[in-house]
């Protein structure tokens, strides 16, 4: 049996569930900083779970467009922002702007 070597140059490597969870957590943290609002820890954790769940449901699309931050920000605006804005009690437009600034899209 051959030992598995390094991945080929153009081979797609899917991130682990842990990396996805940490990325979602960091993106929301940065958005909250730019939003300038206090979000309680329990609501932050619920938003993280919701965001991770939606990422896993759209995993293929997100992975295929990983280098297009504008498209991913648009996806976030359409699929995630309304639920998190309602959970946090903030305006959706402000949250979308804060996320876009933090995410770079």
C-alpha positions in Angstrom: 0.0 0.0 0.0 1.3 3.4 -1.0 1.4 6.1 1.7 -0.7 9.1 0.8 1.5 11.9 -0.3 0.7 15.6 -0.5 -2.3 16.7 -2.4 -1.8 17.5 -6.1 -1.6 21.1 -7.2 -5.1 21.4 -8.6 -6.9 18.9 -6.4 -9.7 20.4 -4.3 -9.4 19.9 -0.6 -12.6 20.3 1.4 -12.1 22.0 4.8 -12.9 20.1 7.9 -16.1 20.8 9.9 -13.9 22.4 12.6 -12.4 24.8 10.2 -15.8 25.8 8.8 -17.2 26.3 12.3 -14.2 28.5 13.3 -14.5 30.5 10.1 -18.2 31.2 10.7 -17.4 32.2 14.3 -14.7 34.6 13.2 -16.8 36.2 10.4 -19.7 36.8 12.8 -17.3 38.2 15.5 -15.9 40.7 13.0 -19.3 41.7 11.8 -20.4 42.4 15.3 -17.4 44.6 15.9 -18.2 46.7 12.8 -21.9 46.7 13.8 -21.0 48.4 17.1 -23.8 46.7 19.0 -23.6 44.4 22.1 -24.7 40.9 21.4 -25.1 38.6 24.4 -23.1 35.4 24.3 -26.1 33.1 24.1 -27.4 34.9 21.0 -24.0 34.9 19.5 -23.8 31.1 19.9 -27.2 30.6 18.4 -26.3 32.7 15.4 -23.0 30.7 15.0 -25.0 27.4 15.0 -27.5 28.8 12.5 -24.7 30.1 10.2 -22.8 26.9 10.3 -25.9 24.9 9.6 -26.7 27.1 6.5 -23.1 26.8 5.3 -23.3 23.0 5.5 -26.6 23.0 3.6 -24.9 25.0 0.8 -21.5 23.5 1.1 -20.8 22.8 -2.6 -21.8 26.3 -3.7 -19.6 27.9 -1.0 -16.7 25.7 -1.8 -16.9 26.2 -5.5 -17.1 30.0 -5.1 -14.6 30.3 -2.2 -12.5 32.9 -4.1 -15.4 35.2 -4.9 -16.1 37.1 -1.8 -18.7 39.4 -3.4 -20.8 36.4 -4.5 -20.5 34.8 -1.0 -21.5 38.1 0.6 -24.6 38.2 -1.7 -25.4 34.6 -0.6 -25.0 35.5 3.0 -27.4 38.6 2.5 -30.0 36.4 0.9 -29.8 33.2 3.1 -28.4 34.1 6.5 -28.8 37.8 7.3 -32.6 37.9 7.9 -32.5 35.1 10.5 -29.5 36.5 12.4 -30.9 40.1 12.3 -34.2 38.9 13.8 -32.3 36.9 16.4 -30.1 39.8 17.4 -32.8 42.5 17.1 -30.8 44.6 14.7 -31.6 46.1 11.3 -30.9 43.7 8.5 -29.4 46.4 6.2 -26.9 47.5 8.9 -26.0 43.8 9.6 -25.4 43.1 5.9 -23.2 46.2 5.6 -21.2 45.2 8.7 -20.8 41.6 7.4 -19.7 42.8 4.0 -17.1 45.2 5.5 -15.8 42.4 7.7 -15.8 39.7 5.1 -14.4 41.8 2.3 -17.2 41.4 -0.3 
